Amino acid sequence: MRAEAGFPAAVAALSNIKIETLIIAADPTLDGALGAEAAERITSLLPNGRLVTIPGARHAVHASKPREFARAVREFLES
């Protein structure tokens, strides 16, 4: 599959997602796929987006920091 750099079509569609959306990001100082700036940008484009960055988490956040990941999801669902 080929996509334009930065996935402009996907980014443009983010504003159409109206439900509350949780973005969980890995530690940007490690090997996170998004990086801090991109995670913040994506979250800002979501009308009801919430960003949680988990310190010390690697790319597979759920595997590297499972308790913290579960806590973030639980708190999001309970809010």
C-alpha positions as a Markdown table, in Angstrom:
| # | Residue | x | y | z |
|---|---|---|---|---|
| 1 | Met | 0.0 | 0.0 | 0.0 |
| 2 | Arg | 1.2 | 3.5 | -0.7 |
| 3 | Ala | 0.2 | 6.6 | 1.2 |
| 4 | Glu | 1.3 | 10.2 | 1.0 |
| 5 | Ala | 3.7 | 11.3 | 3.7 |
| 6 | Gly | 1.9 | 12.3 | 6.9 |
| 7 | Phe | -1.4 | 10.5 | 5.8 |
| 8 | Pro | -3.2 | 13.7 | 4.9 |
| 9 | Ala | -6.5 | 12.0 | 4.2 |
| 10 | Ala | -6.6 | 10.3 | 7.6 |
| 11 | Val | -5.6 | 13.5 | 9.3 |
| 12 | Ala | -8.3 | 15.4 | 7.5 |
| 13 | Ala | -10.9 | 12.9 | 8.7 |
| 14 | Leu | -10.1 | 13.2 | 12.4 |
| 15 | Ser | -12.3 | 16.2 | 12.8 |
| 16 | Asn | -15.3 | 14.0 | 11.8 |
| 17 | Ile | -14.8 | 11.7 | 14.8 |
| 18 | Lys | -17.2 | 13.2 | 17.3 |
| 19 | Ile | -17.1 | 10.5 | 20.1 |
| 20 | Glu | -14.7 | 10.8 | 23.0 |
| 21 | Thr | -11.4 | 9.3 | 21.8 |
| 22 | Leu | -8.5 | 8.2 | 23.8 |
| 23 | Ile | -5.0 | 8.4 | 22.3 |
| 24 | Ile | -2.4 | 6.5 | 24.4 |
| 25 | Ala | 1.1 | 7.4 | 23.4 |
| 26 | Ala | 4.4 | 5.7 | 24.3 |
| 27 | Asp | 7.2 | 7.7 | 25.9 |
| 28 | Pro | 8.5 | 10.0 | 23.2 |
| 29 | Thr | 12.1 | 9.7 | 24.4 |
| 30 | Leu | 12.0 | 5.9 | 23.6 |
| 31 | Asp | 10.5 | 4.3 | 20.5 |
| 32 | Gly | 7.0 | 5.7 | 20.3 |
| 33 | Ala | 5.6 | 5.7 | 16.8 |
| 34 | Leu | 4.0 | 9.1 | 16.9 |
| 35 | Gly | 6.4 | 11.3 | 18.9 |
| 36 | Ala | 5.1 | 14.0 | 21.3 |
| 37 | Glu | 4.3 | 16.6 | 18.7 |
| 38 | Ala | 2.4 | 14.3 | 16.4 |
| 39 | Ala | 0.4 | 12.8 | 19.3 |
| 40 | Glu | -0.6 | 16.3 | 20.5 |
| 41 | Arg | -1.5 | 17.4 | 16.9 |
| 42 | Ile | -3.7 | 14.3 | 16.3 |
| 43 | Thr | -5.4 | 14.8 | 19.7 |
| 44 | Ser | -6.0 | 18.4 | 19.0 |
| 45 | Leu | -7.8 | 17.5 | 15.7 |
| 46 | Leu | -10.2 | 15.3 | 17.5 |
| 47 | Pro | -13.2 | 17.3 | 18.8 |
| 48 | Asn | -13.3 | 15.1 | 21.9 |
| 49 | Gly | -9.8 | 13.7 | 22.0 |
| 50 | Arg | -7.8 | 13.0 | 25.1 |
| 51 | Leu | -4.1 | 12.2 | 25.1 |
| 52 | Val | -2.3 | 10.1 | 27.8 |
| 53 | Thr | 1.4 | 9.6 | 27.4 |
| 54 | Ile | 2.8 | 6.8 | 29.5 |
| 55 | Pro | 6.3 | 7.5 | 30.8 |
| 56 | Gly | 8.7 | 4.6 | 30.2 |
| 57 | Ala | 6.4 | 2.9 | 27.7 |
| 58 | Arg | 7.7 | 1.6 | 24.5 |
| 59 | His | 5.9 | 1.4 | 21.1 |
| 60 | Ala | 3.7 | -1.6 | 22.3 |
| 61 | Val | 2.4 | 0.4 | 25.3 |
| 62 | His | 0.0 | -2.3 | 26.4 |
| 63 | Ala | 2.9 | -4.8 | 26.5 |
| 64 | Ser | 5.6 | -2.6 | 28.0 |
| 65 | Lys | 3.4 | -0.9 | 30.7 |
| 66 | Pro | 0.3 | -3.1 | 31.0 |
| 67 | Arg | -0.8 | -1.7 | 34.4 |
| 68 | Glu | -0.5 | 1.9 | 33.3 |
| 69 | Phe | -2.2 | 1.1 | 30.0 |
| 70 | Ala | -5.1 | -0.6 | 31.8 |
| 71 | Arg | -5.4 | 2.3 | 34.3 |
| 72 | Ala | -5.5 | 4.9 | 31.5 |
| 73 | Val | -8.2 | 2.9 | 29.6 |
| 74 | Arg | -10.2 | 2.3 | 32.8 |
| 75 | Glu | -10.1 | 6.0 | 33.8 |
| 76 | Phe | -11.1 | 7.0 | 30.3 |
| 77 | Leu | -14.1 | 4.7 | 30.3 |
| 78 | Glu | -15.2 | 5.7 | 33.8 |
| 79 | Ser | -15.0 | 9.4 | 33.0 |
